[in-house]
Amino acid sequence: MKSNQEQKLLHEFSEFVDAAPVTPSKEVDEKVTNLVANDLLPSPMKAIGRVALIETFSGLLTLTICPQFGLGIGRHNDYLHSLHTMTTPATFYLFCGVFFVLLGAGLSGLILNRAELRTVGNLRLVYFAVYSIFAYLTLVVLGPEKFVLSSLVWILGAFLGNVMGFEAIIRLRRAET
């Protein structure tokens, strides 16, 4: 026996099926078409803006363990200082660049919806290069110590971190569907 709720839903559905077709006004039709178009093909600026916001937030979060800025747990961290002295500056800055952006790139791959990922996908390498250079220049300007010439490798590390983090998450998301 069907419950009252089920009977009511069935009755409403029957009325809907039997109802005369209604043609929406031109304005409503255009609004719905625009909403669907925006959902299926979001603006590149909007999609890239979301990635930039996610990466900026996570980049600021990673600075809490970076001894260069003396924030959070990164102040006078013996492990990080010994790692810096044991490796070449180029190697250290390469890994530092990867570390700085890896979290944000991975989170971007998780948070963006499929349409935004498709939109960003076409522009991702250009965006990652621009973001890496911009982040590097920001760190140079804000940093309490001067980066040496070898720290330019940081840009390569940031680019690689973006590509690795974003692509790894995208591949995992594709494999799950």
MARVOLO-782449 format. One record per residue (C-alpha): x, y, z; residue number from 1. Coordinates in steps of 0.001 Angstrom, whole numbers. Example, Ala and Ser with C-alpha at 12.3 -4.5 7.8 and 13.67 -1.06 7.14 Angstrom:
<nodes>
       xx       yy       zz  pos
    12300    -4500     7800    1
    13670    -1060     7140    2
</nodes>
This chain:
<nodes>
       xx       yy       zz  pos
        0        0        0    1
     1297     3426     -945    2
     1636     6157     1652    3
     -224     9439     1354    4
     3012    11178      388    5
     3685     8730    -2431    6
       90     9012    -3676    7
      342    12808    -3619    8
     3614    12762    -5597    9
     2151    10318    -8120   10
     -942    12510    -8517   11
     1162    15660    -9012   12
     3331    13861   -11559   13
      240    12681   -13447   14
    -1090    16239   -13540   15
     2269    17454   -14825   16
     2328    14845   -17615   17
    -1289    15606   -18615   18
     -831    19396   -18544   19
     -743    21372   -21760   20
     2750    22353   -22915   21
     3875    25818   -21849   22
     6378    27786   -23883   23
     8574    30057   -21759   24
     8949    33697   -22633   25
    11952    34749   -24678   26
    13544    36426   -21618   27
    13179    33306   -19454   28
    14498    31132   -22276   29
    17574    33381   -22660   30
    18226    33429   -18902   31
    18054    29642   -18675   32
    20273    29263   -21739   33
    22831    31661   -20226   34
    22782    29839   -16876   35
    23372    26486   -18564   36
    26094    27946   -20810   37
    27884    29456   -17794   38
    27688    26136   -15939   39
    28960    24116   -18889   40
    31592    26582   -20064   41
    32635    28902   -17234   42
    34567    32055   -17929   43
    38329    31424   -18104   44
    38909    34423   -15816   45
    36510    33002   -13218   46
    38073    29528   -13322   47
    41653    30860   -13221   48
    40623    33289   -10481   49
    39417    30393    -8332   50
    42712    28550    -8858   51
    44666    31697    -7973   52
    42620    32199    -4804   53
    43128    28583    -3719   54
    46854    28713    -4487   55
    47336    32043    -2739   56
    45627    30789      420   57
    47576    27528      471   58
    50811    29360     -368   59
    50324    31603     2648   60
    49648    28480     4690   61
    52937    26886     3574   62
    54812    30034     4591   63
    54032    29180     8215   64
    56832    26602     8111   65
    59213    28561     5896   66
    62149    29878     7971   67
    62759    32727     5517   68
    59762    34636     6810   69
    60024    33508    10442   70
    56342    32681    10726   71
    54768    29879    12726   72
    56828    26725    13198   73
    59437    27701    10617   74
    61373    29970    12964   75
    64865    28686    13555   76
    63948    25180    12475   77
    67182    23194    12748   78
    66016    20579    10238   79
    65204    23132     7533   80
    68417    25091     8189   81
    70548    21935     7983   82
    68719    20889     4807   83
    69542    24302     3345   84
    73239    24007     4195   85
    73528    20346     3074   86
    72160    20891     -434   87
    73175    23209    -3196   88
    71179    26443    -3281   89
    69685    25493    -6645   90
    68460    22128    -5313   91
    67102    23684    -2134   92
    65209    26397    -3984   93
    63893    23881    -6525   94
    62342    21793    -3742   95
    61200    24918    -1929   96
    59321    26033    -5049   97
    57703    22607    -5434   98
    56686    22586    -1773   99
    55253    26110    -1882  100
    52748    25370    -4672  101
    52080    21631    -4424  102
    49286    21930    -1855  103
    47490    24678    -3766  104
    47726    22881    -7091  105
    46385    19686    -5547  106
    43556    21504    -3788  107
    42654    23274    -7017  108
    42331    19926    -8732  109
    40019    18751    -5954  110
    37854    21849    -5518  111
    37159    22908    -9107  112
    34203    21277   -10828  113
    34608    19400   -14113  114
    33657    22361   -16308  115
    36161    24620   -14515  116
    38838    21937   -14824  117
    38167    21709   -18549  118
    38441    25500   -18861  119
    41633    25683   -16786  120
    43074    22651   -18558  121
    43592    24574   -21766  122
    45395    27403   -19971  123
    47088    25576   -17107  124
    50713    25630   -18262  125
    50637    29345   -19065  126
    48863    30048   -15767  127
    51342    27908   -13780  128
    54294    29739   -15346  129
    52798    33176   -14660  130
    51786    32221   -11102  131
    55252    30822   -10373  132
    56985    33988   -11561  133
    54513    36221    -9710  134
    54868    34206    -6475  135
    58658    34323    -6754  136
    58704    38083    -7300  137
    56329    38565    -4367  138
    58601    36502    -2115  139
    61650    38481    -3257  140
    59924    41786    -2503  141
    58493    40667      851  142
    61378    38477     1945  143
    63644    39611     4768  144
    66677    38139     3054  145
    67871    38533     -497  146
    67517    35548    -2795  147
    70746    34648    -4542  148
    70827    34126    -8300  149
    70382    30380    -7845  150
    67006    31009    -6235  151
    65645    31629    -9720  152
    65402    27828    -9833  153
    62532    28351    -7368  154
    60373    29377   -10351  155
    61078    26027   -12043  156
    60255    24216    -8808  157
    57020    26147    -8430  158
    56064    25379   -12030  159
    56839    21678   -11574  160
    54964    21608    -8258  161
    51910    23131    -9917  162
    51974    20657   -12781  163
    52609    17639   -10538  164
    50001    18536    -7920  165
    47279    19523   -10360  166
    47851    16659   -12810  167
    48057    14012   -10067  168
    44693    15007    -8626  169
    43078    15324   -12067  170
    44277    11830   -13018  171
    42953    10421    -9735  172
    39582    12076   -10324  173
    39405    10663   -13868  174
    40331     7179   -12650  175
    37545     7216   -10086  176
    34849     7820   -12749  177
</nodes>
